[in-house]
Amino acid sequence: MEIEVLRMTERIIISLGGILSIFLGYKLFYIATVANDSGANFKSALLSASFTKVGPGVFFALFGAYIMATSITTQIEIKSEQGNQSASQNQAAALSQIANTVARLPDSAEKTQLIGLIRQAQPTGNIAPKRRAVLID
């Protein structure tokens, strides 16, 4: 199976988990009775939040909303090195044309040097397999 299909399936499953968490949080909030002393405080360097008289379903729903927001804003980038293979094929074709032109030149020291340089520039035949990089922001 292709990596793109797997990553797409993963994203769909994560989104369904967030939606399920929001729904179950709503159901829990609807069913649970709220005590007067229930609540939570969150403090960070940038933000301070205080929730009072809320049930546990609210936090469950907020967690689901966080999952959904993260799932939507996170970008997946798939890079393929297939373009590099076509560039190397173009380079090999150009070297072949140069070699044919040099072969028609009269024998000289320069021709020998050019043939040596062309042989050094030609690939050895070890072609690397197609590689992909997956980047998740």
Buried (B, 14 or more C-beta within 10 A) or exposed (E): EEEEEEBEEEBEEBBEBBBEBBEBBBEBBEEBEBEEEBBEEEEEEEEEEEEEEBBBBBBBBBBBBEBBEEBEEEEBEEEEEEEEBEEEEEEEEEBEEBBEEBEEEEEEEEBEEBBEEBEEEEEEEEEEEEEEEEEEE
